Amino acid sequence: MIIHHAPVAFDREAQVTTEGAYRFYAGLRSDPFFVEPEGFANNFQFTGHDVNADKNIFGIVLEAPNNVLGSNPTIGIWARVMAPAHGTLHQMDEMARPANFFNQAEADKRTFNGLPPAQQRTIFLPKFVAVFQGFGYSEAEATRIAMEWLPNILPYDYTSAAGYPNGRKLADDIVDSGLSLITQGRVTTDLVEPHTDYLADFPYLGQPHGG
């Protein structure tokens, strides 16, 4: 247990909880993610319309010193959402990179969300290879790319501040990176730029929009 009974902010005031070397925030913030989803449905014809520019989210921010992550600086990070069902907690979602985007069937998406990363290659590697072959990659290339995306963890070397795919900074444009991957470099941007309201200090996510 690191943080216990921390307050949750429902307004513009950032209620930060400090416990030793840790800082924690949970509450309303400006959505940091930038993307134009309409262009994906319009044959990659993007206009630069950022649907999240005026949106808010409920964010969870935990700041921890590198030395608590272990002596090996190269780690893999993932998060999960648990929800109660029939009296016990079950994993309902898991996220590191947006790997579930490559699952085509809704049933596969639901199964993927319920699996820990260690079990994902066994079930989903052939499916991911087939998807990448559908993007035009050879079987060997598709297998290599699928192995990079499975298991779904976010690699992070805490001796480097290079950014994605070494961890992920708020302004890292992962949508452009994904576009380049699935189009083999034919489309490299959705024309949407990072937000300008990120904070230089904790909790880093911008002030929420509205009153």
C-alpha positions, 0 to 999 in steps of 0.5 A: 500500500502506497497511498491510502484514503487520498481525496478526489478532486471534482473541481479545478483545485488540485488536491495533492497527497504526499507520502514520503517520496511519492505524490498522488493526484486523482480527479478532474483534469483536461484530457491530455490525449490528442487525435482525430478519429473521424479521419480513420473512418474516412480513408485517412483523410484528416483535417486536424480536428482534435476531438479532445481539445475541450474535453475533461477526464478523471485522471490518476497521477502517481509520481514515484522515484526511480529507485523504487522501480528496482535495480534493473532500469529496464522494466515493462509497465501496464495498468488494469481496471478491476471491477466487482462481479459476484462479490469478487474483483475481475479485470475489466480492462488492461492498457499499456500501449493501444494494442487492443486496436489491432483486435478485429472482433469485439469478442477478442477485444473483451477477451484481451482486456481480461488477460494479463500480458503474460498470457497474450502471445499464446492466444493472440499472436496468430491474430496479430500476425494476420492483421499486420499481414493485412496491412501489407507486411510479409509474414516475417515482418508481421511476426516481428511487429506482432512480437513487439506489440505482444505482450502489451507492456510499455517498455521503460528505461528510467535512465533515459528520457527519450520518450515513446516507445521508452515510456510515454510523455504526454506530448508524444504523438502515438497516433502519428506513430500508429498511422505510419505503422499501419500504412507502411509510411504512406500516412504519417500524421493526423495533423493534430498537434499536442495540447498546450495546457500541460503543466510543468509540475505535478500533476502535469495534466492541464486544468479542467475546462469549464467552470 
